[in-house]
């Protein structure tokens, strides 16, 4: 392998990140609004949820947070969900009812 090829292979290998290193998380609404947060990998996502609810002026119990289509629970952390830098969390308004 030439030096250029070896350099390219080293750049594409995943970097081992510090377990406490902060990552950027994008929270996106159904209407396309985006809010960005920088949190540590071991911080509970309930803290992010509370901060988002305060920022948009909603009750945290009236909105739901989803990552990869799965609901985020209060005890979840970015590390427990294997989140990476610049991942997206979707926000949905809780709907009640629906039966006729």
N, C-alpha and C positions, 0 to 999 in steps of 0.2 A: 504494500500500500504506500502511496506517496504521502508526503507530509500534508498536502491539501485534503486528500481523502480522509486521512486520520483526523485532521482538525474538524472536518464536517461531521464525522461520526461522533466525536466528543461533544459537539454542540447540540446534537439531537437527543442525546441520552437524558432521561429525566433527572433532574437535580434533586438530591435528598435535601428536604427543607427542614428547618428547625421546627420542632413540635409546637413551640411557642411563638413562631414567627407570624406576624399579622398578614392577613390576606384581604383582598378587596372582594366584596360581595355586592352584586347589583340586585335590587328589589324592583320588580316590574309589575305594574298593574295591568288589568285587562284592557285598559284604554291606551296603554303604551307609555305611561308615565314611569320614569325611572328615578330611583334614589340609590345613592351609593354609600356603602358603609365599609369601614376598615376595622376588622376585628381579629383577635388572636384565635388560633385554631382550637384552643381549649375553652373558649368562652361559650357559655350556654346561649343557644340561639333565642331563648326567651328574652334575653336582654336586648338583642337586636329587634325582636318583635315589638317590645315595649317602646323602644326608641322610634321605630317607624310609626307606630300608632300615635305617639305624641306629635311627631313631625307633621302628619297629615290630619291631625285633629279627630281621630276616630278611637272608639273603644277597642282595645286589643281583643276582646271577646267577640267582636262583631266581624272580624276578618280572619281569614285562614291563609296560612303560608305553606306553599308546596315546593319541594325540591325534587326534580326528576319525576313529577307526577305523584309523589308520596307526601302525605301531610307531615309537617315538621312538628315534633313534640317538644315540650318545654325543656326536657333534659338533653336533647340533641345538641351536639357541637359540630362545627365544621369538620373536625377530625373524625368523629364517629360516623359522619355521613360521607367521608372521603371527598370532601369538597376541595376544589382547587381554586387558585387565584382567578378572579374575574368570572366566577360561576354566577348563575342567576337563580334567584328565588322568586317564584310567582306568588302574587297576592290576589286572593279572591274574596269577594264579599259573601259572608255567610247567608245562605238562603233558608228561610223557614217555610215549611208547608210544601205544597205542590200536589197534594192529593185532591181529587175532585169529589 
